[in-house]
Amino acid sequence: MHGPAIKLDADNAAVKKSKLGVILFYAYTLVYIGFVVIGLVNPELLSLHVLGEQNLSIIYGFGLIVLAIVMGFIYNALCTRMEDNMNKK
């Protein structure tokens, strides 16, 4: 057996990265709640064709998936920048 490949030091950006993660989580949750509220209050609206033959539920659902992926890339980019700035030696 061997030890870790690198020695990890303290992450000075951990607190800011955590806050950013919580902010992005709440933002995504609000968008998702919008989808659920539409389904509860006015489910007929989800069957409305908005893009060609695709209805709102399909577009909104795929939009949620794409949003999660984009937010992941944004989170990674911002966290990398924070780590580079705050963990300089």
N, CA and C atoms as a LAMMPS dump frame, in Angstrom:
ITEM: TIMESTEP
0
ITEM: NUMBER OF ATOMS
267
ITEM: BOX BOUNDS ff ff ff
-5.0000000000000000e+02 5.0000000000000000e+02
-5.0000000000000000e+02 5.0000000000000000e+02
-5.0000000000000000e+02 5.0000000000000000e+02
ITEM: ATOMS id mol type element x y z
1 1 1 N 0.837 -1.188 0
2 1 2 C 0 0 0
3 1 3 C 0.876 1.244 0
4 2 1 N 0.312 2.291 -0.544
5 2 2 C 1.034 3.555 -0.572
6 2 3 C 0.166 4.652 0.011
7 3 1 N 0.795 5.742 0.359
8 3 2 C 0.086 6.871 0.943
9 3 3 C -0.539 7.739 -0.133
10 4 1 N -1.085 8.865 0.27
11 4 2 C -1.696 9.783 -0.696
12 4 3 C -0.67 10.293 -1.707
13 5 1 N -1.117 10.569 -2.904
14 5 2 C -0.225 11.063 -3.96
15 5 3 C 0.291 12.456 -3.649
16 6 1 N -0.531 13.271 -2.998
17 6 2 C -0.111 14.619 -2.632
18 6 3 C -0.537 14.894 -1.192
19 7 1 N 0.129 15.845 -0.571
20 7 2 C -0.26 16.263 0.77
21 7 3 C -1.25 17.405 0.636
22 8 1 N -2.428 17.245 1.208
23 8 2 C -3.445 18.282 1.142
24 8 3 C -3.288 19.237 2.313
25 9 1 N -3.234 20.521 2.002
26 9 2 C -3.159 21.548 3.031
27 9 3 C -4.564 22.028 3.361
28 10 1 N -4.644 22.941 4.306
29 10 2 C -5.933 23.531 4.659
30 10 3 C -6.49 24.297 3.46
31 11 1 N -7.797 24.203 3.28
32 11 2 C -8.461 24.913 2.186
33 11 3 C -9.03 26.216 2.73
34 12 1 N -8.363 27.32 2.436
35 12 2 C -8.803 28.626 2.935
36 12 3 C -10.095 29.095 2.276
37 13 1 N -10.482 28.483 1.178
38 13 2 C -11.689 28.889 0.45
39 13 3 C -12.902 28.044 0.812
40 14 1 N -12.759 27.128 1.748
41 14 2 C -13.834 26.179 2.056
42 14 3 C -15.134 26.865 2.478
43 15 1 N -15.032 27.884 3.297
44 15 2 C -16.244 28.559 3.786
45 15 3 C -16.97 29.247 2.632
46 16 1 N -16.229 29.947 1.788
47 16 2 C -16.853 30.642 0.655
48 16 3 C -17.432 29.649 -0.34
49 17 1 N -16.749 28.532 -0.56
50 17 2 C -17.254 27.519 -1.48
51 17 3 C -18.549 26.907 -0.943
52 18 1 N -18.616 26.706 0.357
53 18 2 C -19.839 26.177 0.965
54 18 3 C -20.999 27.139 0.796
55 19 1 N -20.741 28.418 1.027
56 19 2 C -21.79 29.429 0.863
57 19 3 C -22.272 29.483 -0.584
58 20 1 N -21.341 29.418 -1.524
59 20 2 C -21.707 29.418 -2.932
60 20 3 C -22.566 28.199 -3.26
61 21 1 N -22.201 27.046 -2.735
62 21 2 C -22.985 25.834 -2.966
63 21 3 C -24.405 25.965 -2.442
64 22 1 N -24.554 26.555 -1.263
65 22 2 C -25.888 26.75 -0.679
66 22 3 C -26.702 27.726 -1.525
67 23 1 N -26.076 28.803 -1.997
68 23 2 C -26.776 29.78 -2.836
69 23 3 C -27.257 29.125 -4.125
70 24 1 N -26.401 28.357 -4.773
71 24 2 C -26.796 27.682 -6.008
72 24 3 C -27.882 26.643 -5.745
73 25 1 N -27.804 25.965 -4.605
74 25 2 C -28.843 24.999 -4.242
75 25 3 C -30.198 25.678 -4.09
76 26 1 N -30.211 26.812 -3.388
77 26 2 C -31.479 27.527 -3.206
78 26 3 C -32.016 28.052 -4.545
79 27 1 N -31.14 28.536 -5.405
80 27 2 C -31.575 29.026 -6.712
81 27 3 C -32.21 27.89 -7.516
82 28 1 N -31.567 26.733 -7.541
83 28 2 C -32.114 25.591 -8.276
84 28 3 C -33.427 25.138 -7.654
85 29 1 N -33.479 25.14 -6.326
86 29 2 C -34.695 24.723 -5.632
87 29 3 C -35.871 25.621 -5.999
88 30 1 N -35.639 26.926 -6.106
89 30 2 C -36.715 27.841 -6.5
90 30 3 C -37.238 27.53 -7.898
91 31 1 N -36.333 27.25 -8.828
92 31 2 C -36.755 26.913 -10.188
93 31 3 C -37.535 25.602 -10.174
94 32 1 N -37.07 24.635 -9.397
95 32 2 C -37.76 23.35 -9.307
96 32 3 C -39.129 23.502 -8.656
97 33 1 N -39.201 24.329 -7.615
98 33 2 C -40.498 24.575 -6.96
99 33 3 C -41.484 25.17 -7.96
100 34 1 N -40.999 26.023 -8.871
101 34 2 C -41.872 26.562 -9.91
102 34 3 C -42.498 25.462 -10.739
103 35 1 N -41.716 24.449 -11.084
104 35 2 C -42.218 23.311 -11.853
105 35 3 C -43.283 22.554 -11.067
106 36 1 N -43.017 22.308 -9.789
107 36 2 C -43.963 21.573 -8.945
108 36 3 C -45.247 22.372 -8.746
109 37 1 N -45.117 23.672 -8.541
110 37 2 C -46.3 24.518 -8.335
111 37 3 C -47.178 24.53 -9.584
112 38 1 N -46.569 24.621 -10.743
113 38 2 C -47.36 24.57 -11.979
114 38 3 C -48.109 23.247 -12.057
115 39 1 N -47.431 22.153 -11.712
116 39 2 C -48.078 20.846 -11.736
117 39 3 C -49.21 20.718 -10.739
118 40 1 N -49.112 21.397 -9.624
119 40 2 C -50.164 21.327 -8.608
120 40 3 C -51.317 22.278 -8.879
121 41 1 N -50.992 23.493 -9.288
122 41 2 C -52.006 24.535 -9.438
123 41 3 C -52.691 24.476 -10.796
124 42 1 N -51.917 24.28 -11.854
125 42 2 C -52.475 24.328 -13.2
126 42 3 C -51.812 23.261 -14.078
127 43 1 N -52.142 21.979 -13.849
128 43 2 C -51.482 20.916 -14.601
129 43 3 C -51.75 20.977 -16.106
130 44 1 N -52.852 21.607 -16.502
131 44 2 C -53.144 21.733 -17.933
132 44 3 C -52.087 22.585 -18.639
133 45 1 N -51.484 23.513 -17.903
134 45 2 C -50.456 24.367 -18.469
135 45 3 C -49.241 23.553 -18.924
136 46 1 N -48.962 22.453 -18.22
137 46 2 C -47.827 21.621 -18.577
138 46 3 C -48.025 20.915 -19.917
139 47 1 N -49.26 20.797 -20.364
140 47 2 C -49.512 20.144 -21.655
141 47 3 C -49.498 21.131 -22.818
142 48 1 N -49.293 22.39 -22.523
143 48 2 C -49.242 23.423 -23.557
144 48 3 C -48.001 23.236 -24.43
145 49 1 N -48.195 23.215 -25.745
146 49 2 C -47.069 23.071 -26.674
147 49 3 C -46.333 24.411 -26.77
148 50 1 N -45.059 24.404 -26.403
149 50 2 C -44.29 25.645 -26.38
150 50 3 C -43.156 25.663 -27.395
151 51 1 N -42.683 24.501 -27.805
152 51 2 C -41.558 24.442 -28.731
153 51 3 C -41.818 23.292 -29.702
154 52 1 N -42.338 23.634 -30.853
155 52 2 C -42.68 22.593 -31.824
156 52 3 C -43.769 21.702 -31.267
157 53 1 N -43.507 20.416 -31.253
158 53 2 C -44.471 19.45 -30.719
159 53 3 C -44.242 19.14 -29.248
160 54 1 N -43.257 19.784 -28.635
161 54 2 C -42.921 19.492 -27.236
162 54 3 C -43.736 20.37 -26.296
163 55 1 N -44.254 19.743 -25.253
164 55 2 C -45.045 20.504 -24.294
165 55 3 C -44.163 21.093 -23.195
166 56 1 N -44.769 21.929 -22.38
167 56 2 C -44.036 22.647 -21.341
168 56 3 C -43.372 21.702 -20.347
169 57 1 N -44.027 20.6 -20.024
170 57 2 C -43.439 19.689 -19.042
171 57 3 C -42.12 19.099 -19.542
172 58 1 N -42.035 18.754 -20.824
173 58 2 C -40.801 18.214 -21.38
174 58 3 C -39.717 19.291 -21.414
175 59 1 N -40.071 20.48 -21.899
176 59 2 C -39.102 21.569 -22.001
177 59 3 C -38.612 21.98 -20.612
178 60 1 N -39.539 22.122 -19.676
179 60 2 C -39.168 22.511 -18.313
180 60 3 C -38.295 21.433 -17.675
181 61 1 N -38.67 20.164 -17.852
182 61 2 C -37.904 19.068 -17.272
183 61 3 C -36.482 19.005 -17.807
184 62 1 N -36.344 19.086 -19.142
185 62 2 C -35.002 19.093 -19.708
186 62 3 C -34.255 20.367 -19.317
187 63 1 N -34.985 21.461 -19.198
188 63 2 C -34.365 22.703 -18.746
189 63 3 C -33.78 22.561 -17.342
190 64 1 N -34.482 21.847 -16.475
191 64 2 C -33.969 21.605 -15.125
192 64 3 C -32.676 20.79 -15.164
193 65 1 N -32.651 19.798 -16.035
194 65 2 C -31.44 18.979 -16.161
195 65 3 C -30.278 19.824 -16.676
196 66 1 N -30.527 20.601 -17.722
197 66 2 C -29.477 21.448 -18.293
198 66 3 C -29.029 22.492 -17.281
199 67 1 N -29.969 23.067 -16.554
200 67 2 C -29.631 24.054 -15.53
201 67 3 C -28.715 23.449 -14.472
202 68 1 N -29.001 22.225 -14.035
203 68 2 C -28.158 21.575 -13.031
204 68 3 C -26.733 21.386 -13.558
205 69 1 N -26.608 20.989 -14.818
206 69 2 C -25.281 20.791 -15.405
207 69 3 C -24.54 22.117 -15.511
208 70 1 N -25.225 23.147 -15.997
209 70 2 C -24.602 24.469 -16.141
210 70 3 C -24.19 25.015 -14.776
211 71 1 N -25.05 24.849 -13.784
212 71 2 C -24.72 25.323 -12.44
213 71 3 C -23.515 24.565 -11.877
214 72 1 N -23.388 23.299 -12.223
215 72 2 C -22.213 22.532 -11.801
216 72 3 C -20.935 23.088 -12.391
217 73 1 N -20.977 23.439 -13.687
218 73 2 C -19.804 24.042 -14.322
219 73 3 C -19.485 25.409 -13.706
220 74 1 N -20.518 26.197 -13.444
221 74 2 C -20.32 27.508 -12.817
222 74 3 C -19.706 27.345 -11.432
223 75 1 N -20.242 26.404 -10.659
224 75 2 C -19.717 26.147 -9.317
225 75 3 C -18.253 25.747 -9.383
226 76 1 N -17.928 24.845 -10.299
227 76 2 C -16.546 24.394 -10.432
228 76 3 C -15.615 25.548 -10.809
229 77 1 N -16.022 26.362 -11.768
230 77 2 C -15.18 27.478 -12.21
231 77 3 C -14.962 28.483 -11.082
232 78 1 N -16.04 28.848 -10.385
233 78 2 C -15.912 29.823 -9.306
234 78 3 C -15.106 29.272 -8.136
235 79 1 N -15.3 27.996 -7.808
236 79 2 C -14.533 27.4 -6.71
237 79 3 C -13.054 27.3 -7.056
238 80 1 N -12.751 26.965 -8.301
239 80 2 C -11.364 26.899 -8.721
240 80 3 C -10.706 28.265 -8.597
241 81 1 N -11.416 29.316 -9.013
242 81 2 C -10.891 30.674 -8.904
243 81 3 C -10.671 31.049 -7.443
244 82 1 N -11.637 30.705 -6.568
245 82 2 C -11.495 31.003 -5.14
246 82 3 C -10.291 30.28 -4.548
247 83 1 N -10.141 29.002 -4.897
248 83 2 C -9.007 28.225 -4.386
249 83 3 C -7.69 28.821 -4.856
250 84 1 N -7.611 29.188 -6.12
251 84 2 C -6.379 29.771 -6.646
252 84 3 C -6.024 31.075 -5.941
253 85 1 N -7.032 31.895 -5.652
254 85 2 C -6.785 33.194 -5.016
255 85 3 C -6.504 33.081 -3.526
256 86 1 N -7.167 32.166 -2.848
257 86 2 C -7.092 32.129 -1.393
258 86 3 C -6.084 31.112 -0.85
259 87 1 N -5.626 30.204 -1.676
260 87 2 C -4.706 29.168 -1.187
261 87 3 C -3.288 29.364 -1.717
262 88 1 N -2.963 30.607 -2.077
263 88 2 C -1.6 30.893 -2.53
264 88 3 C -0.649 30.764 -1.374
265 89 1 N 0.551 30.309 -1.688
266 89 2 C 1.563 30.166 -0.617
267 89 3 C 2.569 31.265 -0.681
